[in-house]
Amino acid sequence: MASARTCRIRRMQSVRFIPQKRAPDAAAAPIRALVVTADARFQQRAEGVIGAVGAVSLALMSPAGVDDVTWLVREARADVVVLDATDCEADVAGVLAALAVSTPRLGVVVVCEHLTTAARALGALPKWGWMRDLRVAVQQAHLDGSPLTLSRERLHAARRDLRGVGPGSAARR
């Protein structure tokens, strides 16, 4: 009489291994992002954060001029533009309206140092907020591709709630 181990080994030897076909590597095209800000420190930070998910073009200027921003977007062939609305929220609202008409597939992320009522109306992220939030917002804007559907709500819905979770502790349910 054969042992259970011997029987199991015999069964395993009779099984044929058929590798699954791998899907072709559908590496997504890298995101081409344009960051328009008058703040050199934020420009450097954004380059590091967004550079992890795509190519970054930088423009050290206020994003208040509609024609200038539109020209920069075309010149950089950007998929996503990050606009720093600090101290120019009303002008950025005009830029968004113009971009919606001239480049409807362009994704837009707005950041602002002071989350004023005007900045909130634009769906602005905190300029010095979590780096992950900026990166996720750029990726989401790349997918959405419309300046009229700012991704603030989806960003918060997708973000993991880490309150109450410390190193080595289990997530609360």
N, C-alpha and C positions, 0 to 999 in steps of 0.2 A: 504494500500500500504506500503510495507516495504521500509525502508531507504536503501541507497546504502551501508552503513556500515553493516547493518544486512545481506544483501545479500552476501557481501564479507565474513563475518564470517561463514555463512552457507556453502559457497563453500570451505573455508579452512578446515572446519570440515570434509568434505567428501573426502578430499585428504588423501591418505595413504602415510605415510613416509616410504621409503625403504632405509635403510642405504646402502651406497656403500661398497662393499667388499674391505678391505684394502689389499694392496699388502703385502706379508710377508716382515718383516723387513730384508732387504738385506743390513745389515750394512757391509760396505766395510771393508775388513781386514785392520788393521792399517798398516801404512807404517813402514817398518823397515829400518831406515836410519843409515848410518855410516858416521861420519864426521872425515876426516883425515886432520889435520892441526898442525903446530908447534906452533901456537899462542894460548895460554891458554885463553886470553880474547875473541877471536873469538869462541873458543870452547864453552865457557860458553854462549855466545850470541846465537850460533847456536842451542845449546841444548834447550834453552828457546823458540826459534822461531819454530824449527822443532818439538819439543816436543808437540806442540799443535795439530799436525796431525799424530803423530806416535811415535814409540819407537826409541830412539836415542842411538847408540853406539858411543863411542868417542875413538880416537887414537891420542895421543899427539906426533906427529912425522911429518916429512916432507913427502909428498906423492910422493917422487922421486923414491922410490924403487919398481919396478914392482912386484917382488916376494912378498915383504912385504904387499903391498896393496892387491894383489890377495888373499893372505892368510887371511888377515883381513876381506875381503869381504865374503869369505867362512865361516870363523869362526863366524862372526856376522849374517850370513844368511841374508845379506842386500838386500833390493829391490832397494835402491838408495844409491849412495855414493856421498858425497860432498867433493871435493878435493880443498884445498887451494893452488893455484899455485903461490903464492907470492914468487918471487925470484927463481922459479924453473919451469918456463913455459915449457921449452924444455923437461924436464924430465916428466912432467905431460902429455905432448903429447904422449910420449912413453907408459906411463901407460894406457892412453885411448886406444891406439892401441892394447895393450895386453889384456885389459878388453873386448874389442869388440870381441876378439877371444875366450877367456876363459869363459866369462859370458855374452852372447849376450842379455839376457833379463834384465840386470842390467841398471837401470837409472843412469845418471851421471849429476851432477851439478858442474860446476867449478866456483870458486870465485878467485879474485885476488885483492890485495890492490892497485897495480898500473896497470891501464889498458893500458899496453904496446901493441905494434902491435902483439906480440906473444900471449898475453892474449886475445886479440880480436879475433885472429884466432881460439882460443879454445872456443870462445863463452862465455867467463868468465863474470860473474856478478860482479859489484863492491862489494868488501868484506864488506864494511861498508855502503852499500846502504840500501834501504828501506827493512825493515823486511818482509813486505808482498811479495816483489819480490822474496826473498829467499824461503819463504813458498810455493808460487805458483810454483816456479821453481821445487821444490822437488816434489810437487804433480803432475806436468806435466811430470817430468822425470819418476815417478812411472807409469804413464799411458803409456808413450812412450816406456819405457823399452829398449832403445837402445843408447849406447854411441855415435853412429855415427850420430844420429839425435838430436843434442843439441837444446834445446828449446828456445833459445834467441829470435828468430823472433816471435814465438807463444806467448812468455811471453809479448812482447811489444804489440802484436795485442790484447791480452786479457786484458791488463791493462787499467783501466779507466783513462782518461785524466782529471785530477783535476785542471789543470791550469785555473785560473780565477774564481774558485768556492770558495767562502768564507763561513764562518758559516752563516747560515740563508739566503744565496742567492740561487737563482735557477740556475741550470746548464745551460750553454749557449749551444745553438744548432746550 
